[in-house]
Each structure stands twice: as structure tokens, then as C-alpha cells.
Amino acid sequence: MVTLRLSQDVDADAFLADDPLALLVGMLLDQQFPMERAFAAPYTLSRRMGVSRLDPAAIAAFDPDEFAALFATPPALHRYPQAMAGRVQSVASYVLDAYDGDTARLWTGATSGADLLKRIKALPGFGEQKARIFVALLGKQFAVRPDGWREAAGAYGEDGSTRSVADVTGPETLQAVREFKKAAKAKAKEGAR
């Protein structure tokens, strides 16, 4: 089994490593919200739902208002609980329709890195950058490495980089990723002047 350190919580990280939909949901929530909390949210969501695994069919069928309430209950599962609850339901519906509810088929069925990237970009809420980061996360930490996966991940697939969640393996790498992001934001801000 894969040992993750994305949420920096042993139980939440074990849940992510064992539940493909949880991993996908964590990646979806990783925007405009602290990374550790985004990746801890699927575990918290499972507890609030009273389940041991996240099921795409159950999430897709959940009443949207009640599902949003699960997200908004303190501590909120995201900075924008209602919007992100809707995105999670959209992703669950997509996985249900496109992969018969088997989230792992999203990557186990990929024939190449380019195919994997295309499959991930087709998910609701996954743009180019998020899709490339997820390809890198799968390749670096789950050994999902179809031919061309590093190219599909772009700079996020570089060996030894500290650009994204794909590179977080503990508190030290989490800090290195934070420093990289801070420097990138400062550079972008400087360039915008």
C-alpha cells in the first residue's frame, strides 16, 4: 500500500491511499484552500456520511442541499462549501457514467500519458494545470506510469521537483512546495507590473 503525507494526518492519508475516489476528491478540492485541509476533507466527508469508502453512486444521488450542508458543517470542507460540494457531486456523476463507478479505471485504463491527461481533463473541475498535477501525483506516488506520463505531467513530472502536491512526502517537502509556490506568485506579481 502507498504511504501518503498529503493531509499530514495519518488516518486521512491512509484513507486517500486506499480509496481512489477520495484521492480524486482531495485533488479537486485543492484550490483556494490549504492543501492539507483539501486532502483531509474526503476522510472527514466519509465520517459525516457514515461510510468507510466514498461511493460515486451515493454521492451523485445525495440531495444537493443536504450534501452542501455536509460540506458547510464546521469545520467546513472547503472555503466555498456549496460550490465545491456541487463539483464533487458532478465528478461522482461523471465517474459513475464514464467508468461505471470504478474511479481507478480513470487511470488503470489509460493507454499513454497523453491518454491519462485527456481522461483527467475531461473531469468536471479539472483544468490543464490541475490535470497535469494529478498525472504527476499518480506517477510519482502511486506508480501509475503509462508511457509518456512525465511529458503529460509537464514540469510537475520532473524528478526531484517541489512544485506541487505530487512532490509532498512529509513536512519538509510540504514546506518546499509552499516556498516554490510563494516564489512563483511573487515572480508573477512582479511580471504583472
C-alpha positions in Angstrom: 0.0 0.0 0.0 1.1 3.5 -0.8 2.0 5.8 2.2 0.9 9.3 1.6 1.6 12.5 3.6 -0.7 14.9 1.7 -3.0 15.8 4.6 -0.3 15.4 7.2 -2.9 13.3 9.1 -2.2 9.6 9.3 -5.9 8.4 9.1 -6.8 10.9 6.4 -3.7 10.0 4.3 -4.4 6.2 4.7 -8.0 6.8 3.5 -6.6 8.7 0.4 -4.2 5.8 -0.3 -7.0 3.2 -0.1 -9.9 5.0 -1.8 -9.4 6.2 -5.4 -12.5 8.5 -5.2 -11.2 10.1 -2.0 -7.9 10.9 -3.8 -9.7 12.4 -6.7 -11.9 14.5 -4.5 -8.9 15.7 -2.5 -7.3 16.8 -5.7 -10.5 18.5 -6.8 -10.7 20.4 -3.5 -7.0 21.5 -3.7 -7.7 25.1 -4.9 -8.1 28.3 -2.9 -7.8 26.2 0.2 -4.9 24.9 2.3 -3.6 21.7 0.6 -3.6 19.6 3.9 -7.3 20.5 4.6 -8.3 19.8 1.0 -6.8 16.3 1.2 -8.1 15.7 4.7 -11.7 16.6 3.5 -12.6 13.3 1.9 -11.9 11.4 5.2 -14.0 14.0 7.1 -16.7 13.7 4.5 -16.8 9.9 4.8 -17.2 10.3 8.6 -20.0 12.7 8.1 -21.7 10.4 5.7 -21.2 7.4 8.0 -19.3 5.3 5.4 -16.0 3.6 5.2 -15.5 4.4 1.5 -16.7 7.1 -0.8 -19.2 5.7 -3.3 -19.8 7.7 -6.5 -23.4 6.5 -6.8 -24.2 7.5 -3.2 -22.6 10.9 -3.7 -24.3 11.5 -7.0 -27.7 10.6 -5.6 -27.4 12.7 -2.5 -29.7 15.7 -2.2 -27.6 18.7 -3.3 -28.7 20.9 -0.4 -28.0 18.1 2.2 -24.7 17.4 0.6 -23.7 21.1 0.7 -24.7 21.1 4.4 -22.2 18.3 4.9 -19.5 20.5 3.4 -20.5 23.6 5.3 -20.7 21.9 8.8 -17.8 23.3 10.8 -15.0 22.8 10.1 -16.0 23.4 6.5 -14.6 21.1 4.0 -13.7 24.0 1.7 -13.6 27.7 1.6 -16.5 27.6 -0.8 -18.5 24.6 0.6 -21.6 24.9 -1.6 -19.8 25.3 -4.9 -17.3 22.6 -4.1 -20.0 20.2 -2.9 -21.6 20.6 -6.3 -18.4 19.9 -8.1 -17.8 16.8 -6.0 -21.3 15.6 -7.0 -20.5 16.4 -10.6 -17.2 14.4 -10.5 -19.0 11.5 -8.8 -21.7 11.5 -11.6 -19.0 11.6 -14.2 -17.1 8.6 -12.7 -20.4 6.8 -12.4 -21.3 7.4 -16.1 -17.9 7.1 -17.7 -16.3 4.4 -15.5 -19.2 2.5 -14.1 -18.4 3.9 -10.7 -14.9 2.5 -10.6 -12.7 5.6 -10.1 -9.4 3.7 -10.5 -10.4 2.9 -14.1 -9.7 6.5 -14.9 -6.0 5.8 -14.7 -5.7 2.0 -14.9 -7.3 2.1 -18.4 -5.1 4.9 -19.7 -3.0 3.7 -22.7 -0.4 6.5 -22.5 0.5 9.6 -20.6 -1.4 11.7 -23.1 -4.5 9.5 -22.7 -4.3 9.8 -18.9 -4.1 13.6 -19.2 -7.0 13.6 -21.6 -9.1 11.5 -19.2 -8.4 13.7 -16.2 -9.0 16.9 -18.1 -12.4 15.6 -19.0 -13.4 15.6 -15.4 -15.6 18.5 -14.1 -13.4 21.0 -12.3 -10.1 19.7 -13.7 -8.3 22.2 -16.0 -5.0 21.8 -17.6 -2.8 22.6 -14.6 -4.8 20.5 -12.1 -4.9 17.6 -14.6 -1.1 17.8 -15.1 -0.5 17.8 -11.3 -2.8 14.8 -10.8 -0.9 12.9 -13.6 2.3 13.7 -11.6 0.8 12.7 -8.3 -0.3 9.3 -9.8 3.1 8.8 -11.4 5.3 9.8 -8.5 3.3 8.4 -5.6 1.2 5.6 -7.0 3.5 4.3 -9.7 0.8 4.9 -12.4 3.3 5.4 -15.2 2.0 4.8 -18.7 4.4 5.7 -21.5 4.8 9.4 -21.6 3.4 10.2 -18.2 6.2 12.6 -17.3 5.7 14.5 -20.6 2.0 14.7 -19.9 2.6 16.0 -16.4 4.9 18.7 -17.8 7.1 20.4 -15.2 5.2 18.7 -12.4 6.5 15.3 -13.6 10.2 16.4 -13.2 12.1 14.1 -10.9 13.2 15.9 -7.7 10.9 18.9 -8.2 9.0 20.6 -5.4 6.3 22.3 -7.4 3.1 20.7 -6.2 1.2 18.2 -4.1 2.7 15.5 -6.3 6.0 16.2 -4.5 4.8 16.2 -0.9 6.1 13.3 1.1 6.3 14.9 4.5 6.6 18.2 6.4 9.9 19.1 4.7 8.7 18.7 1.2 5.4 20.4 2.1 7.4 23.4 3.2 9.5 23.3 0.0 6.4 23.2 -2.2 4.9 26.2 -0.2 8.2 28.1 -0.8 8.1 27.3 -4.5 4.5 28.5 -4.8 5.2 31.7 -2.9 8.2 32.5 -5.1 6.2 31.7 -8.2 3.4 34.1 -7.1 5.9 36.8 -6.3 7.5 36.4 -9.7 4.1 36.6 -11.4 3.2 39.7 -9.5 6.5 41.3 -10.4 5.9 40.4 -14.0 2.5 42.0 -14.0 3.9 45.4 -13.0 
